[in-house]
Amino acid sequence: MLFHTWAFLAFFAMVYPVHLVLRRTRFMNGWLLLASYVFYGAWNPLYLPLIAWTTVSSWLVVRLMENSLRRKAWVAAGVAANLAVLGFYKYGGFAVENLNALLAAAGVAARLPAPDVVLPVGISFFVFQALSYVVDAYRGDVAVERSLVRFAAFVALFPQLVAGPIERASRLLPQLQSPPRVTGAHVAEGLSLFLVGFFKKVALADALALYVDRVYAAPDRFQAPALALATAAFAWQIYFDFSGYTDMARGVARAMGFQLLLNFDNPYAAAGLGDFWNRWHVSLSSWFKDYVYIPLGGNRRGTARTYVNMALTMLLSGLWHGAAWTFVVWGAIHAAGRAATRDLERTSFYRERVPRLAKQLAVFAFVCFAWIFFRAQTLGDAWAVVSGIAAGGWGDPRFPLPVAALVGAVWAYQLLYAGESRLKRVLEWAPVRVGLAAFMIAYLLVVAQPGAKPFYYFQF
């Protein structure tokens, strides 16, 4: 069920009034759980048992671990139970495919059958959310949740179920333990967030996708201008698509009285790669930092080990996004970039002498280069894009100028809002924000193309 469809609006129109009635009763979490399972089951009810398994196994492991002398064994069991689901459905086919390739290279004729399964939408998100609870409970960072219904509502809460943000139990469970406060200001804030996210998705991401898909479907047919523009367009497409989902999720949750994590903080205004990862997909970046990078040793075991830990974390982050070598290469590129710039970004020369705009443009260019491997279907296609851009040449890219103007306006807005510009106060002025809202509504009604396209991150 997509946020930007009539089906979701009808669903929410039925769920919301009942939530307002039940939010001060012990039945609230049961209603949220039922609504969330209906929301997810609308995609494919056969995969509801996966959420149930992830939920029950994680909750039960923590309860058994609470007073056990074998806490390490229980936390290992909880981690294994979650990763087994993720590994089979997301990486089983990839593992078998590569194993068969190795067997063929070794001259072995036998081939292993690949599992014929459809990747459950949002599996990486709800598995990571449940997994973080198991680890946090083991560390003593979160209280043991004794209500299975409340914990199930935490894992499956429908606004952020299929594409995040990945919430921590320490943030979201307390909001489910006491009646959420819903005011007119909360509803207005929720509607504003939802409108911004809707505009990002429908008016910007989907419009950019038309151009990006055409170029990346056959990169060898296009010259450098089109390939470069399509790559930059994809950088904005995936940002508008993913942050648009997050905005809508946060808007729906806010109207219900819940506060979800800010998942994107103007990432293309970043002045360094470290800064970029503090702004892009914040919930995932912090998840890998807390549950992979720091347990590996972080920066506590010397410079060489720090860089190894950074590289492993980025490679795993790339693999999290998809079972393909293109994502591994994407992670490796970012690992190399962080290793090359980590010390530089800490120098006073970089912070004070290099113009901020130059740093922002350099970061954007590097991130765009890495996006080539993220977007390409194969490594061969990625190389075709890279070599095509390097070869130069000129051909009319036929990029839609109205969309380019909108993207340019958004980028200028973000750079001004994220910086120290005096215009920041003007951008926060109520009449300006009301005018922007009116423009977005008018644009959606008059210009935007009809048809609901899935969110890009649903495939992860």
Secondary structure, 3 states (H helix, E strand, C coil): CCCCCHHHHHHHHHHHHHHHHHCCCCCHHHHHHHHHHHHHHCCCHHHHHHHHHHHHHHHHHHHHHHCCCCHHHHHHHHHHHHHHHHHHHHHHHHHHHHHHHHHHHCCCCCCCCCCCCCCCCCHHHHHHHHHHHHHHHHHCCCCCCCCHHHHHHHHHCHHHCCCCCCCCHHHHHHHHHCCCCCCHHHHHHHHHHHHHHHHHHHHHHHHHHHHHHHHHHCHHHCCHHHHHHHHHHHHHHHHHHHHHHHHHHHHHHHHCCCCCCCCCCCHHHCCCHHHHHHHCCHHHHHHHHHHHHHHHCCCCCCHHHHHHHHHHHHHHHHHHHCCCHHHHHHHHHHHHHHHHHCCHHHCHHHHHHCCHHHHHHHHHHHHHHHHHHHHCCCHHHHHHHHHHHHHCCCCCCCCCHHHHHHHHHHHHHHHHHHCCCCHHHHHCCHHHHHHHHHHHHHHHHHCCCCCCCCCHHHHC
